[in-house]
Amino acid sequence: MKTVYFKSGEAEWKYELDDEEHDSIIRGILEDGTDFEEMLDESLEILRDISAMDEDELDEDDQIDQTISVSFIWHYFNNLPADKGRIEGDVVLVEDEDGTSVTVLAAKDVIEE
């Protein structure tokens, strides 16, 4: 199970993705030769946008975008070189107060079981 947590202001959100679905998504991303830096920016933007929506506002396309974004973010930070900020395991994203940046943390460092 892969988990990404997102916090923006008062909103807190948790998304879990099973390993098989995650592997399938990442395989497709790698086969497409996706620009990782560009996709990271897009994925963070998607999560910011979706976190501001009510559950009943999410349509199927939003849910698909959310799933792909979560999978990519988990993969991205778990595969960085150690000296570039690799995270091992689940990821926490905390949006700053003005919404211009996101702090990335290892869940094991900030969330108790």
N, C-alpha and C positions, 0 to 999 in steps of 0.2 A: 504494500500500500504506500502510495506517495501522497504527501500532504503539503499543501501550501496554505499559510495563514496570511490574511491581509487585514490591516488596521488602518482606517482613515477616519480621523476625528473620533466620533462616538461609535462609528460602525466597526464591527469586528466580524470577520467572515472566515470560514474554514472550508477548504475544498479537498476532498479525498478522491484519489484515482487509483484503481487497481493496477497492479504491475503489468498485466497483459495488455490493457488498453493503452497504458503509458508507452510500453515498448512498441506497439503498433503505430502510435502517433509519431514517436521519435524516428522510427524507421522511415516513415514517409517524409518527414522533414529532412533527414539526412540524404535520402534519395533525390529530393528536389534540389539539393545544393543551396539551401537557404542561407542568406547572409545573416549570421547569428546576431550581430550588433543591431541590425535593423529590426529583426524579429523580436529581440529583447525589448526595444523601445515600443514596438507595436503591442506586444503582450502586456507590458505594464500599463499602457494607455487603455487597453481593453479592460483590464481588471479595475482600473480607476473608474471607468465609465460604468461598468456593470455593478460595482459596489455602491454606486449612487442610485441604482434602480431598485424599485420594489420588486419582490418576488413575482408578483402577478404581471409585471411589465416585461419580464424576460420571455422572448420568443425562442424558437428552436435554433435559429441562427446565432442568437446571443449565447445560448447554452453550448453550442458547438465551439464558438470562438473562445468561450471561457475555458472549456476543457482543453483545447489545444494550447492556450496561453499558459494554463497551470502546468501542463505536462512539459512544455518547453522551458518554463522558468525553473522547474525542479531540475530538469536535465542540465540546463545551462550552468547553474550554480554548483551542481554536483560534479561537473566535468571541467571546471576551471583549473588551471595549474594551482598548486598549493600556494605559491607566492603571489597569486592574483586574487585571492579571496575565496578559494574553494570552500564550499559548505558540504559537510557529510551528513546526508539525511534530509529531513524535512526543513522547509524554508519558511521564514517569517518576513513579510514585507510590511513596513510601517511608513505610511505616507506622511510627509512633513505637514505642518499646519497650513502652509499656503498652497499645497498641492503641486509644488514644482519638482519635488524629488522624492525618492523612496529609499529608505534604509533597508538593507538586506541583512538578516541575521540567521544563525542556525537555530532552529526550533529547540534543540536540546539545551541550548544556552539560556533560553528565556521562558520556556513553557514547562511546567511540571507535569508529570504523567497524570 
